[in-house]
Amino acid sequence: MRRRRVAGGVSAIVLALGLGGAAADPIGSLHCNDASEVSRAVGQKVTVTGTVTGQFSTAKTTRLYVQDRTGGVCIYGTPRNCAALGDSLRVTGRVASQGGLTQIIGDRTTPLEIEPLGRGTGHVIALALTVDEIRDTEQPYGCEPNESRLVLVRDVVVRTANGAFPAPGLKFTVDTSYRLAHAAADSATHWVMMRVTGTAACDATQTLVGQPVPIRPVQVTGVLSQLTGRSQTQGGYQILPRTRADVGPGIGDYRDVPPPNR
């Protein structure tokens, strides 16, 4: 059985936890599933502290990702919060699951509370994974330790969602999925999805939307999210890049291999 890489320890994140308040729940403990493939923590009230690694909030709704030393999680609900990448937050809410993704949300009995702890005080190092390791995020014992972490995948080419070569001059569009295929002869079977999500509600200055789709191999940094079909609870892993800088020249173990033929 192939061994999967899981981030952990101080090498994954430099962050002071529990600043100015009660001890926080470890985020990693929220990512183990029951027999129905949803988090065993669903319904529980939790408080976590972490660094913002993804900011995708809309005009009305918070949708951001925070990460501590043990893992990352999606924060979803109202009111909108526009904390910037690198900000430190304390979040209190209730654990829920939507589309296979574990989230911290608010409800009538437990409103979503987001408290700023510091601006730009946290630094998260992206966990380097292969496309196969991303697709195999769920481990045999039902846990998904890398779900909602900041990850990096190297040596991939961008294709349309169905695997077609992008048309000349194609630009990234909002709320659109793309395929990141391994830049090698096995590209047809070794790939993972990437979703370009809007960030204009909080900060449009570095958005990937409107940028040209690269035709050469790239490396992509983003949050490892999940969206399954209505009747599914497994799979559906996708990378969410945050800024235009998250898609850059590809380097790594296949850099001398030309991109797959059109």
Secondary structure, 3 states (H helix, E strand, C coil): CCCCCCCCCCCCEECCCCCCCCCCCCHHHHCEECCCCCECCCCCEEEEEEEEEEECCCCCCEEEEEECCCCEEEEEECCCCCCCCCCEEEEEEEEEEECCEEEEECCCCCCCEEEEEECCCCEECCEECCHHHHHCCCCCCCECCCCCCEEEEEEEEEEECCCCCCCCCCECCCCEEEEEEECCCCCCCCEEEEEECCCCCCCCCCCCCCCECCCCCEEEEEEEEECCCCCCCCCCEEEECCCHHHEEECCCCCCCCCCCCC
